[in-house]
């Protein structure tokens, strides 16, 4: 049982903040620069199995779609494969970057376990 608990706690992201934060935007920008999820996980201290990059960047994409007045359902291919549409996403992000940063809060992190 302790082994299972340690596996799950090791995969838990370091981000404590559940709300939309500046880290979400940073991770999405890393995707748009062409970095892989594995590289981003390593750089930000997430485990290899963590889905934080996908989850956090998806949150940014949904907000951008809403700011553009676009339907999620019609744009799911762009959300699922953001690297294939990176030039389109970059243009949308540049257009709404100021609004996103006003919405975002400062991220809080879990204390590291010793």
C-alpha positions as CSV (number, residue, x, y, z in Angstrom):
1,X,0.0,0.0,0.0
2,X,2.8,2.4,0.8
3,X,4.4,1.7,-2.6
4,X,1.2,2.7,-4.3
5,X,1.0,5.9,-2.2
6,X,4.6,6.8,-3.0
7,X,4.0,6.3,-6.7
8,X,1.0,8.6,-6.7
9,X,2.7,11.3,-4.6
10,X,5.7,11.2,-6.9
11,X,3.6,11.9,-9.9
12,X,1.8,14.8,-8.2
13,X,2.7,18.1,-9.9
14,X,4.6,20.7,-7.8
15,X,1.9,23.3,-8.6
16,X,-0.4,23.9,-5.7
17,X,-2.5,26.6,-7.4
18,X,-5.6,25.1,-9.1
19,X,-6.6,28.4,-10.7
20,X,-5.3,29.8,-13.9
21,X,-1.8,31.1,-13.3
22,X,1.2,32.5,-15.1
23,X,2.8,29.1,-15.1
24,X,0.0,27.8,-17.4
25,X,0.9,30.5,-19.9
26,X,4.7,29.8,-19.6
27,X,4.2,26.1,-20.3
28,X,2.0,26.9,-23.3
29,X,4.7,29.2,-24.6
30,X,7.2,26.4,-24.3
31,X,5.0,24.2,-26.4
32,X,4.8,26.9,-29.1
33,X,8.6,27.1,-29.1
34,X,8.7,23.5,-30.1
35,X,9.9,21.9,-26.8
36,X,8.7,18.4,-26.1
37,X,6.5,17.5,-23.1
38,X,9.3,15.4,-21.7
39,X,11.8,18.4,-21.9
40,X,9.2,20.7,-20.4
41,X,8.5,18.3,-17.6
42,X,12.2,18.0,-16.8
43,X,12.8,21.7,-16.9
44,X,9.9,22.5,-14.5
45,X,10.4,19.6,-12.1
46,X,7.5,17.4,-13.1
47,X,7.8,13.7,-13.3
48,X,8.0,12.0,-16.7
49,X,4.5,10.6,-16.3
50,X,3.0,13.9,-15.3
51,X,0.2,15.3,-17.4
52,X,0.7,18.8,-16.1
53,X,2.0,20.2,-19.4
54,X,-1.0,18.9,-21.3
55,X,-3.5,19.9,-18.7
56,X,-2.1,23.4,-18.1
57,X,-1.6,24.2,-21.8
58,X,-5.1,23.0,-22.6
59,X,-6.5,25.4,-20.0
60,X,-4.7,28.3,-21.8
61,X,-6.0,27.1,-25.2
62,X,-9.6,27.0,-23.9
63,X,-9.3,30.5,-22.6
64,X,-7.9,31.7,-25.9
65,X,-10.7,30.1,-27.8
66,X,-13.2,31.8,-25.5
67,X,-11.5,35.2,-26.0
68,X,-11.6,34.6,-29.8
69,X,-15.3,33.6,-29.6
70,X,-14.6,30.2,-31.1
71,X,-16.3,26.9,-30.2
72,X,-14.2,24.2,-28.5
73,X,-15.9,21.4,-30.4
74,X,-15.0,23.0,-33.8
75,X,-11.4,23.5,-32.7
76,X,-10.5,20.3,-30.9
77,X,-8.0,19.3,-33.5
78,X,-6.1,22.6,-32.7
79,X,-6.3,21.8,-29.0
80,X,-5.3,18.2,-29.4
81,X,-2.3,19.0,-31.7
82,X,-1.1,22.5,-30.7
83,X,2.3,22.0,-32.2
84,X,0.8,21.4,-35.6
85,X,-1.0,24.7,-35.3
86,X,1.7,26.6,-33.4
87,X,1.7,29.6,-35.8
88,X,-2.0,30.0,-35.4
89,X,-1.8,29.6,-31.6
90,X,1.1,32.1,-31.5
91,X,-0.9,34.7,-33.3
92,X,-3.9,34.2,-31.0
93,X,-1.7,34.3,-27.9
94,X,0.0,37.5,-29.0
95,X,-3.4,39.0,-29.6
96,X,-4.8,38.1,-26.2
97,X,-1.6,38.0,-24.1
98,X,-2.4,41.1,-22.1
99,X,-5.9,39.8,-21.2
100,X,-4.5,36.4,-20.2
101,X,-1.9,37.9,-17.9
102,X,-4.6,40.0,-16.2
103,X,-6.6,36.9,-15.6
104,X,-3.6,34.8,-14.3
105,X,-2.6,34.7,-10.7
106,X,0.9,34.1,-9.2
107,X,1.4,30.3,-8.9
108,X,2.0,28.7,-5.5
109,X,3.9,25.4,-5.1
110,X,3.9,22.5,-2.8
111,X,6.7,22.4,-0.2
112,X,9.3,19.8,-1.2
113,X,9.4,16.6,0.9
114,X,12.7,15.9,2.6
